[in-house]
Amino acid sequence: MAVIVRKPISSMSSLIFKYSHAQKSRSFSLSGFGARYNASVSSTGKVQVSPFNSEDGAGIDNQAFLKWHNGGGIFHKSASVDPTAFIEIGAIVHSKCVLSADVHIGSGTVIGPAVTIGESTKIAYNAALSNCSIGDSCVIHSGVCIGQDGFGFFVDDHGNVVKKPQMLNTMIGRHVEIGANTCIDRGSWRDTEIGDHTKIDNLVQIGHNVIIGKSCMLCGQVGIAGSVTIGDYVTLGGRVAVRDHVSIASKVRLAANSCVTKDIREPGDYAGFPAVPIHKWRRQVAIQCRISSKGRT
């Protein structure tokens, strides 16, 4: 017979788990609103619940987290936080992080283990940072995700889709601005890098191993596939797509809705699908318009 046990954790939550008298093991790992607990059931049926502690990363030692004096957020006691940093209530800074002077962390943001954030960087609400380093004077808007695994898989001999290891980091330079809900993946064979003074709009996807130079501008809904290399002073218009493993030279500008399918080695303006020099693309459009008008007559 299964038994359901409820144990209050706070005024806002409860802990729910099941056990069966037929089970030989009576130790359970439980979750409740982000916190994990161990529960044990004695031979007499008595239930004991205690916080889950782990040193291997599988769990979180809640007792190691403290309230930050400036803003009311939570930080791990092993983190290095400058006294001038502001951690808003509801934000969490995990173990071995480094927060420099005048950093501001918004409510709901999670700074994962060993993340480094440079001076005067501002991070808005509900961002998630892991496996990354952020330079000085950056602005990271709400909902940004940096340092999560990239989209890397292969098909094995049995036809199964298997994940490739994603073990490296994301490196963000100085004075970089990243728009809301943009995602930047961590590297697999080289670090993902964003150069100094680059500005990224909302809803941009940057894949693993991508390197973007300094002073680039990426407009909304740009999608950059993995292992792309982009030079300095490059501008990508809205919804530009870049296929994997291509290189784009410095001082290239791509019109909105263009798609880069091969290397661009010369500076200049490009457009179309596939992207070509913009004067060539204009001729293509003019020819298509003439053909269409003749067909209607």
C-alpha positions as CSV (number, residue, x, y, z in Angstrom):
1,M,0.0,0.0,0.0
2,A,1.4,3.4,-1.0
3,V,1.4,6.1,1.6
4,I,1.5,9.9,0.9
5,V,3.3,12.0,3.5
6,R,3.1,15.8,3.6
7,K,5.5,17.8,5.7
8,P,5.2,21.7,5.8
9,I,8.5,23.4,4.8
10,S,7.2,27.0,5.1
11,S,4.0,29.0,5.0
12,M,4.3,29.0,1.1
13,S,5.2,25.4,0.3
14,S,4.9,21.7,1.3
15,L,6.9,18.6,0.7
16,I,5.2,15.6,-0.9
17,F,6.6,12.1,-1.3
18,K,5.5,8.5,-1.5
19,Y,6.8,5.2,-0.1
20,S,5.6,1.7,0.0
21,H,5.9,-0.8,2.8
22,A,7.2,-3.3,0.2
23,Q,10.3,-1.2,-0.5
24,K,13.5,-2.4,1.0
25,S,15.1,1.1,0.9
26,R,13.4,3.8,3.0
27,S,15.6,6.8,2.1
28,F,14.4,9.3,-0.3
29,S,15.6,12.5,-2.0
30,L,12.8,15.1,-2.2
31,S,12.3,18.5,-3.9
32,G,10.3,21.4,-2.8
33,F,10.4,24.8,-4.5
34,G,14.1,24.7,-5.3
35,A,15.3,23.1,-2.0
36,R,16.1,19.4,-1.7
37,Y,15.7,17.2,1.4
38,N,16.5,13.7,2.6
39,A,13.7,11.7,4.1
40,S,14.1,8.4,6.0
41,V,11.4,6.1,7.2
42,S,12.1,4.0,10.3
43,S,10.8,0.5,10.8
44,T,8.0,1.9,13.0
45,G,6.9,4.2,10.2
46,K,8.3,7.4,11.7
47,V,9.4,10.0,9.0
48,Q,12.4,12.2,9.5
49,V,13.2,15.0,7.0
50,S,16.5,16.9,6.8
51,P,18.2,19.3,4.3
52,F,20.0,17.6,1.5
53,N,23.8,18.3,1.5
54,S,26.2,17.4,-1.2
55,E,29.7,18.3,-2.2
56,D,29.6,16.8,-5.7
57,G,27.2,19.4,-7.2
58,A,24.2,17.1,-7.2
59,G,22.6,19.1,-4.4
60,I,22.8,22.4,-2.6
61,D,23.9,23.0,1.0
62,N,21.3,25.6,2.0
63,Q,23.2,26.4,5.1
64,A,26.1,27.8,3.0
65,F,23.9,30.6,1.6
66,L,23.6,33.9,3.3
67,K,21.6,37.1,2.9
68,W,23.6,39.9,1.3
69,H,23.5,43.2,3.2
70,N,23.0,45.4,0.2
71,G,19.7,44.5,-1.5
72,G,18.6,41.4,0.4
73,G,19.6,38.8,-2.2
74,I,21.2,35.4,-1.4
75,F,24.9,34.6,-1.9
76,H,27.1,31.5,-1.2
77,K,29.7,32.0,1.5
78,S,32.4,30.9,-0.9
79,A,31.6,33.7,-3.4
80,S,33.8,36.8,-3.5
81,V,31.4,39.8,-3.5
82,D,32.6,43.4,-3.4
83,P,30.9,45.3,-0.6
84,T,29.5,47.8,-3.2
85,A,27.7,45.1,-5.2
86,F,23.9,45.2,-5.0
87,I,22.1,41.9,-5.1
88,E,18.3,42.4,-5.2
89,I,16.0,40.3,-3.1
90,G,15.2,37.1,-5.0
91,A,18.6,36.9,-6.8
92,I,21.0,34.0,-6.0
93,V,24.8,34.0,-6.3
94,H,26.2,30.5,-6.2
95,S,29.6,29.2,-5.0
96,K,33.0,30.6,-6.0
97,C,31.5,33.5,-8.0
98,V,33.3,36.8,-8.2
99,L,31.3,40.0,-8.2
100,S,33.3,43.2,-8.7
101,A,32.6,46.7,-7.5
102,D,29.3,48.3,-8.3
103,V,27.8,45.2,-9.9
104,H,24.0,45.2,-9.8
105,I,22.1,41.9,-9.9
106,G,18.3,42.1,-10.5
107,S,15.6,40.1,-8.7
108,G,15.1,36.5,-10.0
109,T,18.5,36.3,-11.6
110,V,20.7,33.3,-10.9
111,I,24.5,33.5,-11.1
112,G,25.8,30.0,-11.4
113,P,29.0,28.6,-9.8
114,A,32.3,30.2,-10.6
115,V,30.9,33.0,-12.8
116,T,33.0,36.2,-12.8
117,I,31.3,39.6,-13.3
118,G,33.3,42.7,-13.9
119,E,33.0,46.2,-12.4
120,S,29.8,48.3,-12.9
121,T,28.0,45.6,-14.9
122,K,24.2,45.7,-14.5
123,I,22.1,42.5,-14.8
124,A,18.3,42.9,-15.0
125,Y,15.6,40.5,-13.8
126,N,15.4,36.8,-14.3
127,A,18.6,36.3,-16.2
128,A,20.6,33.0,-15.9
129,L,24.4,33.0,-16.1
130,S,26.6,29.9,-15.9
131,N,30.0,28.9,-17.2
132,C,30.9,32.4,-18.2
133,S,32.9,35.5,-17.5
134,I,31.4,39.0,-18.0
135,G,33.6,42.1,-18.5
136,D,33.4,45.5,-17.0
137,S,30.5,48.0,-17.6
138,C,28.2,45.5,-19.4
139,V,24.4,45.7,-19.5
140,I,22.5,42.4,-19.5
141,H,18.7,42.7,-19.9
142,S,15.9,40.6,-18.5
143,G,15.7,36.9,-19.4
144,V,19.2,36.6,-20.9
145,C,20.7,33.1,-20.7
146,I,24.5,32.8,-21.0
147,G,26.7,29.7,-20.7
148,Q,24.2,26.9,-21.1
149,D,25.0,23.9,-23.3
150,G,25.1,24.3,-27.0
151,F,23.1,22.3,-29.5
152,G,25.6,19.6,-30.3
153,F,24.6,16.0,-31.1
154,F,25.7,13.1,-33.3
155,V,24.0,9.9,-34.5
156,D,25.7,6.7,-33.2
157,D,26.0,3.3,-34.9
158,H,22.6,2.3,-33.5
159,G,20.9,5.4,-34.9
160,N,20.5,7.1,-31.5
161,V,21.0,10.8,-31.2
162,V,23.8,11.3,-28.6
163,K,24.9,14.5,-27.0
164,K,28.3,15.9,-27.6
165,P,30.2,17.2,-24.5
166,Q,29.8,21.0,-23.9
167,M,32.5,21.7,-21.4
168,L,33.9,25.1,-22.1
169,N,32.9,28.7,-21.3
170,T,31.4,31.9,-22.6
171,M,33.6,35.0,-22.5
172,I,31.9,38.4,-22.7
173,G,34.1,41.5,-23.2
174,R,33.8,45.0,-21.8
175,H,31.0,47.5,-22.5
176,V,28.8,44.8,-24.1
177,E,25.0,45.1,-24.1
178,I,22.8,42.1,-24.5
179,G,19.1,42.4,-25.1
180,A,16.2,40.7,-23.4
181,N,15.8,36.9,-23.9
182,T,19.0,36.5,-25.9
183,C,20.8,33.2,-25.5
184,I,24.6,32.7,-25.8
185,D,25.8,29.0,-25.6
186,R,29.0,27.8,-24.0
187,G,31.8,26.3,-26.1
188,S,32.5,22.7,-26.9
189,W,35.9,22.9,-28.6
190,R,36.7,26.6,-28.0
191,D,35.2,29.2,-25.8
192,T,32.3,31.3,-27.1
193,E,33.5,34.9,-27.2
194,I,31.8,38.3,-27.6
195,G,34.2,41.2,-28.2
196,D,34.4,44.6,-26.4
197,H,31.7,47.2,-27.2
198,T,29.5,44.8,-29.1
199,K,25.7,45.4,-28.9
200,I,23.2,42.6,-29.2
201,D,19.4,43.2,-29.6
202,N,16.6,41.2,-28.1
203,L,15.9,37.5,-29.0
204,V,19.2,36.7,-30.6
205,Q,20.6,33.2,-30.6
206,I,24.4,32.7,-30.6
207,G,25.5,29.1,-30.8
208,H,28.5,27.3,-29.2
209,N,32.1,28.2,-30.2
210,V,31.1,31.4,-31.9
211,I,33.6,34.2,-31.9
212,I,32.3,37.8,-32.4
213,G,34.8,40.7,-32.7
214,K,34.6,44.1,-31.2
215,S,32.0,46.9,-31.9
216,C,29.6,44.6,-33.7
217,M,25.8,45.2,-33.9
218,L,23.4,42.3,-34.0
219,C,19.7,43.3,-34.5
220,G,16.7,41.4,-33.3
221,Q,16.1,37.7,-34.1
222,V,19.5,37.2,-35.5
223,G,20.5,33.5,-35.4
224,I,24.2,32.5,-35.5
225,A,24.9,28.7,-35.7
226,G,27.8,27.1,-34.0
227,S,31.5,27.7,-34.7
228,V,31.0,30.9,-36.7
229,T,33.8,33.5,-36.7
230,I,32.8,37.2,-37.1
231,G,35.3,40.0,-37.4
232,D,35.2,43.6,-36.0
233,Y,32.6,46.3,-36.8
234,V,30.2,43.8,-38.4
235,T,26.5,44.7,-38.5
236,L,23.8,42.1,-38.9
237,G,20.3,43.4,-39.7
238,G,17.1,41.9,-38.2
239,R,16.6,38.1,-38.7
240,V,19.9,37.5,-40.4
241,A,20.9,33.9,-40.3
242,V,24.4,32.6,-40.4
243,R,25.1,28.9,-41.0
244,D,27.7,26.9,-39.0
245,H,31.5,27.1,-39.5
246,V,31.5,30.1,-41.7
247,S,33.7,33.2,-41.3
248,I,32.6,36.8,-41.9
249,A,35.3,39.5,-42.4
250,S,35.5,42.8,-40.5
251,K,33.4,45.7,-41.6
252,V,30.7,43.7,-43.3
253,R,27.1,44.8,-43.2
254,L,24.2,42.4,-43.9
255,A,20.7,43.5,-44.8
256,A,17.7,42.2,-42.9
257,N,16.6,38.6,-43.7
258,S,19.8,37.7,-45.4
259,C,21.3,34.2,-45.0
260,V,25.1,33.6,-45.0
261,T,25.8,30.2,-46.4
262,K,29.6,30.6,-47.1
263,D,32.5,32.7,-46.0
264,I,32.4,36.4,-46.6
265,R,36.0,37.5,-47.1
266,E,35.7,41.1,-48.2
267,P,34.3,44.1,-46.4
268,G,31.1,45.7,-47.8
269,D,27.3,45.4,-47.9
270,Y,25.6,42.1,-48.6
271,A,22.0,40.9,-48.9
272,G,19.8,38.0,-50.0
273,F,19.6,34.3,-49.6
274,P,22.3,33.2,-50.2
275,A,24.0,36.5,-49.2
276,V,25.7,38.2,-52.1
277,P,27.2,41.7,-52.6
278,I,24.2,44.1,-52.3
279,H,24.6,45.6,-55.8
280,K,24.3,42.0,-57.2
281,W,21.3,41.4,-55.0
282,R,19.6,44.5,-56.3
283,R,20.1,43.4,-59.9
284,Q,18.6,40.0,-59.0
285,V,15.5,41.7,-57.5
286,A,15.1,44.0,-60.5
287,I,15.3,41.0,-62.9
288,Q,12.7,39.1,-60.9
289,C,10.4,42.1,-60.9
290,R,10.7,42.5,-64.7
291,I,10.0,38.8,-65.2
292,S,7.0,38.9,-62.9
293,S,5.5,42.0,-64.7
294,K,5.9,40.4,-68.1
295,G,4.2,37.2,-66.9
296,R,1.2,39.2,-65.7
297,T,0.9,41.0,-69.1
